[in-house]
Amino acid sequence: MSLFQRIFGETKQRAPLQPLYRAIVARGREPAWYLDGQVPDTIDGRFDMIAAILSLVLLRLERDGHAARDQSVLLTEIFIDDMDGTLRQIGIGDYVVGKHVGRMMSALGGRLGALREAKAAGSYDEAVTRNIFHEQPPSDAAVAFVAGGLRDFAAALDAASTESVLAGSLP
């Protein structure tokens, strides 16, 4: 397979997941997270929310096992490309972009683990405090708002069909 076939073939595989990724980003940018939930409206705060929403979608797809594994990988690759492009747009140089993206992927992995545990425990408060507010929540009400929003979103995802989720129709 030539370089062009690999590049354009990869783009072709990812194209069906673009609506889902756009829906994830839109959900992570909803003003309520930043107003009512008091998530810092900063690059880091927006990353935290998008990573949390993406994590919940990936956990939902994980439930389908091997059937949705390829889509999960491609969705994660779209996220990586988006974060890489964002870093470059804000002026991070080529020499350190890889290191920043590596940290972001580590953070995504941490969110996946924390939200998996939160879902099993039935409480998102600790995961939100640690992963969204970084141990410095502005108020208990803010934690409750964000934790409740993520819990409700996860429950709605669980009730949604895989086909609708993959099509970008988030509950």
N, C-alpha and C positions, 0 to 999 in steps of 0.2 A: 504494500500500500504506500503510495507516495505521500509526501508531506501535505500536499494540497488536499488529497483525499481524506487524510486524518483530520486536518483542520476543519474542512467543510463538512465532513461526515459528523464530526463532533457537534458542530453548530446545528446541523440538521436534527441530531438526536435531542439536543437541548431545547429546540424551538417549541415543541409541544408543552414544555414546562414553564415557559416564560410567563404565561398568564398567572400561573400559580405563584411564581416568585414575585411578580408585580403585586399580587393580592397580599402576600406575606408582608412586603415592604409597606404597602398602604395600611395594613392593619397595625403594623408597628409604629407608623407615623400618625395614628389617630390622635387628635388633639386631647382627648380625654385622659390619655396616659400622662400627659405633661401638665395638664391643668388640674384635674381632679386627683390624679395619682401622684402628682408632684415629682414625676421622674424628671431629672434634669434635662432641659431641652438643649442638649449639647451634642456634639458628635458622639461622645461616649454614651450618653443616655439613649440616643437613637439606636446606636449599635446594640446596646443592651436589650432594648425592646424588640428590635428586628431579630436578634439572635434568640430571644425567648420564644417569639412566635414561630420562627423557623424550627426551633427545637421541638415544640409541640406538634408541628406538622410532621416532622421526621419521626417522632415517637408514634404518631398515628399510623404512618406508613409502615413502621417497624412491625406493627401488629399483623400486617399482611404477610410478613416473612419474606420468603424469596420472591414472591410475586411482585413486590414493589421495591425490591432492593436496587435494581438498576435506576429507577426513577429517583430514589433517595440519593444515590451517588451523583446523578446528574444535577439534581437540585442543589446539592452541596457544592458542586463545581461551579454552578451559576453564582452562588453566594460568594465563593472565593474570587471569581472574576470580578464581581461587583465591588467587593472590598478592595481588591487590588487597584481597580480603576479609581475608586474613591480616594484611596491614599495618594495616588499619583496626582489627582486633581487638586488635592489640598497642599501639594508641594513636597511630599515625601520623596526623597531621591531613590533612584534605582537600586543603590547599594544596600538600602535598609528596608525596602518594601517587603522583601521576602521574610525578613525577621518579624516585621509587624503582622504580616498575614499569618505567619506561624503562631504568633501570640493570639490572634483572633480565632484561629482554628482550635487552639487549646481552650480558649474561652467558650467556644461553641460546644466543645466536648464536655466542659464543666457544666454548662447549662443543661445539656442532655442528661447527664448523670443526676444533677440536682432536681430537675423537673421530673425525671423518672421516679426518683425517690419520693418527691412531693406528691405525685399522683398516687403512688402506692400507699402513702401515709394519709392521704386525704386532706392535707394542709399544705398550702403553698407559701405560707408566711415566712418560714425560715429561708426557703429558696429565694424568695423575693428580696428579703432583707440582705442576704449575702450576695446575690448575683445582679440585682438591679440597683440597690442602694448602697452596696459595698460597705455594709455594716453601719451606715449612717443614715437611716431613714429619717425624713423630715418630720413624720408623725405616724402614730399608729393607724390613723385614718388612711393615710397614703398607702401604707403596707396593705391594709385591708382592701382598699380599692383595687390595687394592682393584683394582689393575690386572688381576689374574687374574680377579676376579669380574666386572668389566666386560667383559673379553675373552670369557669363557665365556658371559655373557649375550648379547653381540652375536652370537656364533656360534650359540647356540640360537635367537635371533630369526631369523637368516638361514635356519635350517632349518624354521622354523614357517610355516604358511600365513598369508597375509594375512587371511583370514577369521577364523582363530583369534585372531590378534593384535588385530584390530579388535573382536572380541567380548570382549576383556579376559582371554583365556587366555594369560598370559605364561608362557614356559618357565622 
